[in-house]
Amino acid sequence: MRSKKLMSLLNATADVEEWEFDNRPMLDPRVIMKAVENRYFLAPNSLCTQKRGNALSEARAVAYYICRKFTRYSLTEIARVFKKDHKGVMLGITKMNAATGQLKDIINEIEESINEH
């Protein structure tokens, strides 16, 4: 009996998560890229370069995370936009999911600036 309740709870959770994924707003990733580049004072299209500095890597990960949150793009599609590998996108998103403190404030600030437009 207990396992049936657990399975129905897990199924309901999966249904909600799928619904939330399908109902995310469809935002152009270029808008997100521009907002992140502006916040980090980066040159246009610098998130798509092969450079790997700390600030640039952090900015890229923030952009991946926000793209995943505000678009319906898959990891592969996000990687294609940034001219990167989907594994790197997945790693960046994982890091941003665990973000705290100042980094979380930066993410919130960028999300607010996107929502204003």
C-alpha positions in Angstrom: 0.0 0.0 0.0 2.8 2.4 0.9 4.6 1.8 -2.3 1.5 2.6 -4.3 1.1 6.0 -2.5 4.8 6.7 -3.1 4.5 5.9 -6.8 1.4 8.1 -7.3 3.2 10.9 -5.5 6.3 10.5 -7.7 4.1 10.4 -10.8 2.2 13.6 -9.7 5.6 15.3 -9.1 6.8 14.3 -12.5 3.6 15.6 -14.1 4.0 19.0 -12.4 7.6 19.2 -13.4 6.7 18.4 -17.0 3.9 21.0 -16.9 6.2 23.6 -15.5 8.8 22.8 -18.2 6.2 23.1 -21.0 4.8 26.3 -19.7 8.1 28.2 -19.4 8.0 31.6 -21.2 9.6 31.4 -24.7 12.4 34.0 -24.6 15.0 34.6 -27.2 18.4 33.4 -25.9 20.0 36.4 -27.5 18.1 38.7 -25.1 19.5 36.6 -22.2 23.0 36.8 -23.6 22.8 40.5 -24.0 21.6 41.0 -20.4 24.4 38.8 -19.0 27.0 40.5 -21.1 25.8 43.9 -19.9 25.8 42.8 -16.2 29.4 41.4 -16.5 30.6 44.3 -18.7 31.5 41.9 -21.6 31.9 42.7 -25.3 29.0 41.5 -27.5 29.1 37.9 -28.4 31.9 37.2 -25.9 29.9 34.4 -24.3 30.3 32.4 -27.6 34.1 32.6 -27.7 36.6 29.9 -26.7 38.1 32.0 -23.9 38.0 30.5 -20.5 38.7 33.2 -17.9 37.0 32.9 -14.5 34.6 35.9 -15.0 33.7 34.7 -18.5 33.1 31.2 -17.4 30.9 32.4 -14.6 28.9 34.7 -16.9 28.5 31.8 -19.4 27.2 29.5 -16.7 24.7 32.2 -15.5 23.5 32.6 -19.1 23.1 28.8 -19.5 21.1 28.7 -16.3 18.8 31.6 -17.3 18.3 30.2 -20.8 17.2 26.9 -19.3 14.9 28.6 -16.9 13.3 31.1 -19.4 13.3 29.2 -22.7 12.1 25.8 -23.8 15.5 25.0 -25.3 17.1 21.6 -24.5 20.7 21.4 -23.3 21.8 20.6 -26.8 20.0 23.6 -28.2 21.4 25.9 -25.6 24.9 24.5 -26.4 24.3 25.2 -30.1 23.4 28.9 -29.4 26.6 29.4 -27.4 28.7 27.2 -29.7 29.6 24.9 -26.9 29.2 21.3 -25.8 26.0 20.2 -24.1 28.1 18.7 -21.2 29.5 22.1 -20.4 26.1 23.6 -20.5 24.9 20.9 -18.1 27.8 21.5 -15.7 27.2 25.3 -15.8 23.5 24.9 -15.0 24.4 22.4 -12.1 26.8 25.0 -10.6 24.2 27.8 -10.8 21.5 25.6 -9.2 23.8 25.5 -6.2 24.6 29.2 -6.3 24.4 31.2 -3.1 25.2 34.7 -1.8 26.5 37.3 -4.3 26.2 35.0 -7.3 22.5 34.3 -6.5 22.0 38.1 -6.3 23.6 38.5 -9.7 21.3 35.9 -11.2 18.2 37.5 -9.7 19.4 41.0 -10.9 19.8 39.7 -14.5 16.4 37.9 -14.4 14.7 41.1 -13.2 16.3 43.1 -16.0 15.1 40.5 -18.5 11.6 40.6 -17.0 11.5 44.4 -17.3 11.8 44.2 -21.1 
